[in-house]
Amino acid sequence: MTELYPWLLPQFQQMLALVDNEQLAHALVLSGPAGIGKASMADALAAALLCKNRQPTGACGQCKSCLLRQAGNHADLLILHTETQHIGVDAIRQLNNFTQGTAQQHGSRVVLIPVAETMTEAAANALLKTLEEPPAGCFIILITNQYPQLSATIRSRCQRWQLTAGSTPDLTDWLNRQSQKSAPAFLLEYCQGAPLKALRLLVDDTAASLEQALTTLEAYFSGELELTSVVKQLDQNPELSGLLGFYIRQRLIRPLAFLRQQAVLTAYQRWCRDATRIIGQNSALALTGLLTELKSLLQHPEAKWKS
């Protein structure tokens, strides 16, 4: 059996029940934030579909089909990899040819499409016919962090499984056990509820630096810390864009009226757009400008609305 993270087990059991009743859709999308375990779920489902001796918990892990899959030699499993940043039409043609073939192990055929949102328009169009008329016993599993970026026609032909990670207290306990560290209260919210991303940030001590940075921002906006000190501490932080976005949305604008929220978000979005083109000392100047503007918006919002 392919081992699953505990928060994925309830949805996986639902999938297995559909498989046993021959009701699982032939085209599925596994969606959710990065770090929630979508690849693990896709692997476990593929293993269960290919297994010749499926158990109530999933693939047996011992039959010939399972052994072939574990060795990376299963002829009825296609994982669509690409050497470019996009999935092109040639890769989809390979997929279509695979689905039209005969199952070598006389069972199901399974296709996994990681990063499915990177399909080009031509590739998505080439996939449509197979999704509309899937060959018997063939399952296509798309995996994406960005479900809205899939074309509407692809979304309409696939059953969506939005993966979730359960309750925050349970996940916090899991993080603490896995890392032997105490997870900061904000971490799961910062990671959009994705435990694997949170675990990575906790293990490499990024979580601790994020916590310090949030404290620094809080001190600046409460008037307890000078701007130059804040910029010195935050500039060049690799998580700066996400950190600022999180602080603004979760801590800074929640108490504000709608117009004030929009003004603050517009300033942040403009900084994000410009930050991709700013390097060196100019990045510190840009951060100084953003923090100054945000503080001004909070103190004198009316002038900004009218400008």
Secondary structure, DSSP 8 states (H G I E B T S, - for coil): -----GGGHHHHHHHHHHHHTT-S-SEEEEE--TTS-HHHHHHHHHHHHH-SS-BTTB--S-SHHHHHHHTT--TTEEE---SSSSB-HHHHHHHHHHHHS--TTSS-EEEEETTGGGB-HHHHHHHHHHHHS--TTEEEEEEES-GGGS-HHHHHTSEEEE-----HHHHHHHHHHHHSS---TTHHHHTTT-HHHHHHHHHTTHHHHHHHHHHHHHHHHTTSS-HHHHHHHHTT-TTHHHHHHHHIIIIISTTS-HHHHHHHHHHHHHHHHHHTT--THHHHHHHHHHHHHHHHHHHSHHHHHH-
